[in-house]
């Protein structure tokens, strides 16, 4: 009963924290704008590919990037994503990173349902089950993170650690881009963007905290530069991923990798889970696994993934009983 009493006491404290109660709705609003922005940007990339007659799956050309700036749908999507970023930054200024970042997975559910309505593909039983697992896992994670996650000033050595890891990640992604980008296609860009956006969220949180504390030193400026650079490369990866996969797949990858990276940094480097007892860490792991299973299920069983992304080396099936060669990728 000690654990139950502890949770009750912590829960009462949560509802006495107005900043946390404001941060969660802001993060949810950001997820809505993110899903709408992804849908419109996907439409713009698809249109530019058709007009240019060139496939951008292995990397959008400079001409295609320039053409995106003239597409009303892509511009509308970009504005919505800008609103999503504003909501996300506002949420990060109010609540711990571990609480805010996982809520972005709600964008996956919205994007899946919205894209199904636009494309005419109704969600299957498997995809609905996956949505339930995704939402259930994320909310279980956020519930306990909201109770036990704590914030404290970010020290210079912690920022150095984050920046060093980011530098290594950029070098590795750059090498993979040169060697494997034509073979890995959408999955490579989605995973790369998710990793970079996880660091962007962490650095944004650090910069916000330092500005609020009136502590804008040279290392804070370095964080701003690294944040902009990682965000720009991540945005390019996302636009290229749209050219070889539906928005569901792109958002699915982002909402798995992005929160995982941000939460791992929050736990390991920033110590945001230091106050959590061991059994809560187990719940974090189980809830994260449930959410990841749900996202993978959406990527496998959404009808548009089956019809539009046959070149991806993943198991598919819109009704769960596809057998034989027709259930495999053409490249398998």
N, C-alpha and C positions, 0 to 999 in steps of 0.2 A: 504493500500500500504506500510505501514511501515514495516510489516512483510516480504513482498516480497523484499523490498530494503535491509532489514537486511540480508536475505538469500543471496542476490547477493553480498553484501560486504563480508560476511563470505566466500562465495564460491571463490571469488577472492583471499582471504587470503589462502585458502586451496591449490590452485594451485601455490602459492608462497612458499609452504612448501615442499622442496624436500624430507625430511625424510618421510613425510606421503605418498607421491607418490611412494616411494620405499617400504614402509611397506606393502601396499596393494598388489602389485604383489608378494612379498615374501609370504604373507599369502595365496594367491591363489595357488602358487607353492606347499606350504605345504599341501593344500587340495588335490591336484592331487596325491602327494606321499602317503597321508593318504588313499585315496581310493584304490590305487594299493596295498598298504601294507595290507589293510584289506582283499582284495580278496585272496592274496597269503597266509596270515595267516589262513584264514578260510579253505582254501584247505588243509593246513598242519594239522589243528586240526581234520578235517574230516577223513583224512588218518590215523592218529594215533588212532582215535576211532575204525576204521574198523580193524586195525591190532591188537589192544589190545582186541577187542571184548567186551569192557566195555563202557557204556554210561557215559559221563562226564558232563551231564546236571546239576547235583546238585553239581558239584565241581570236577575239574580235579585232579586226583591222582598224587602223586609224580612221579610214574612211567611214567604216560602220559606226565607230564611236561618234564621229562628227555628225553622221546622219541621225543618230539617236536624239541629238539636241534639237532636231526639227520635228520630232514626232510628238503630237499633243498627248497621246496616251503615256509615253515614257516620261514626259515632263510632269504630267499629273501624278504619276507614280512616284517620281522623285520628290515632289512637294509633300506627298503623304509620308514618304519615308523620312523627310526632314522633320515633319511633325512627330513622327515616331521617336526620332532621336531626341527632340526637345522633351517629350514626355519621359523618355528613359533617363535623360540627364536630371530632370526634376525629381524623378523617383529615386535616383541614386543619391541625391542631396538630402533625401528624407529618410531612407531606409538602408539597411546593410546590403551589400552586394549579393550575399547568399539568398536574400529574400527576393530582391528585385529581378535578378537575371533569369532564374528558372521560369518566371511567369511569361517570358517571351514565347514559350512553347504553345501558349494559347493561340498564337498566330497561326500555328500549323493547323489546328482544328478549323479555324475560321477560313483559312486559305483552301483547305480541302473541300469544305462544304460550298464555298463560293465558287471555286473552280468546277466542282461537279455540276452546279446549277448552270454555269455559263457554257460548259462543254457538252452538257446533256448526259453525262455519265452519272447515274445514281450510285450513291455509296453502297457497297456490298456488305454482307453480314460480317465478313472479316474486317473490312475497313471500319465499320461502326464499333466492333469490339476493340480494335486498335485505338480508336479515338477515346473510348471509355478508359482504357488502360493509360493512355497518355495523360488525359486530364486527371485521373485518379492518382497516378504516380506523382505528377507535378504538385497537385494540391496537398498531398500527404507530405511531400518534401518541404513545401513552403510553410505548411502549418507548424512543423517542428522547427524549421529554420527561423520563423518569426518569433518563436518562444525562446530559443537558445542562442541565436546569432547575436554577437556583440560587436561593437565598433570601438576603435581606439585610434589615436593619431598614427599615421603611417610614417615610419622612420626612414631616414635616408638610405640605410643599408637594405631595407626592404624594397625601396624603389630601384636601387642598383640591381638587386636580384631579378626583379621583374624585367627591367630593361635588358639585362644580359640574356635572360631566357628568350625574350622577344627577338634579339639580334640573332641568336642561334636558330630560332624558328624561321626567320626571314631567309637566312642563308640556305637552310634545308629546303624550304619551299621554292626558292629560286633555282636550286639545283634540280629539283623534281620538275619544275616548269620547263627547264631546258631539255631534260632527258625523257620525261614520261608524259608530257601534256597531251600528245597526240594519241596516246594509248588509253589514258585514264579518263579523259574527257570530263563529263559533268561531275562525276564523283570526286575527282581531284580538286576541281574548282570549289565545290561545295565544302569539302573538308578543309581546304586551305582558308576559305573565307570564314568558316566557323572558328577556326583556331585564332585567326587575326582579330575577329570581332570580340572574342573572349578577352584578349589583351586590351582591346580598345575600351571595353567596358571597365576593366580594372584600372587602367590609366586615367580614364575619365573620373572615376570615383576618387582617385588619389588627387587629381588636379582640383576637383571641387572642394575636397576637404582642406587642401592647403590654401585655396583662395579664401574660403570662409574663415580660416584661422589667421589670415593676413600674412601667410608665409610663402610668398612667391619668390623663390630663389632660382638660381640657374638650373638646378635639377628639375624644378617644376617646368621650366621652359623646354628642357629636353623631353620631358614627358609629353608636353603639348605637341612638339614636333613629331615624336614617335607615334603619338595617337593619330595625327593627321596622315602620316605616311602609311601606317597599318590600315587605317580606314579607307584610304584611296586604293590601295592594292586589293583589299577585301572587296570593295565595290566593283572593281574590274573583274575579279573572279566571279562575283555573283552575276554580272551581266553576261559573261561568257557561259556560265552554267545554264542560263535561261535559253541559250541557243541550242542546247542538246538535251534538255529535260524540262518537264512541266514545272510550274511554280510550286506544286505540292512537294516534289522531290527536293527542290532547292531549299524551301522553308524547312522541310523535314530534317535535312542535314544541318542547317544552321541552328535550329532549335535543339538539336542534340549536342553538337560539338561546342557551340558558343557557351551555353550555360555550364557544360561540364568543365571547360577550361577556366571560366571565370570563378566557378565554385571551388575548383581545385586550388586556384591561386588564393582565393579567399581563405580556404581552410589551412593550406600548407604554409603559405608565405605570410599572409596577413593575420592569421590566427583568429579568424572570426568564429570558429567553432570550438575555441578553447574551453568555453564554459559548458559544452555539451557532454553529458555522461556517455560512457561507452555504448549503452543500449540505444541511445539516440543516433550514434554514428552508424549502427547497424540498420536502423530505420532509414537513414539517409541513403545507404547503399541499396536497400531493398526498393525504396520508392524510386530511386534513380533507375534501377534495373527495369522496373515496371514501365516507367515512362519511355525508356529507350526501346523496350520491346514493342510498345505501342507505336512509336515512330517508325521502327523498322517494318512493322506490319502495314502501316499506311504506304510506305515506299514499295512494298511488295504487292499489295492487293488493290491499290487504287486503279480503276479501269483505264484512266488516261496514261498512267505509268506503263501499263501493259501495252497500249496501242502506240504511244509516242516515244518510248524509251527502250525499244527492243535491243539496242546496241549495248545496254548496260549489263554487265555480268552478274545479275542477281536473280534469284528464284522468283517467279511471278505466278500469279493466278488470280483471276477476278472472282472465282467461285470456290476456290480451294481444292478443286478436284481435277485441275488440268494435269494431264499425264502425257508422257511421250515427248517426241521432238517438238510439238507445237508449244510446249510449256517451257522450252529452253530458248536462250538467246541464240540468234543466228550465228554468233561468233563462238558459241560454246563448242 
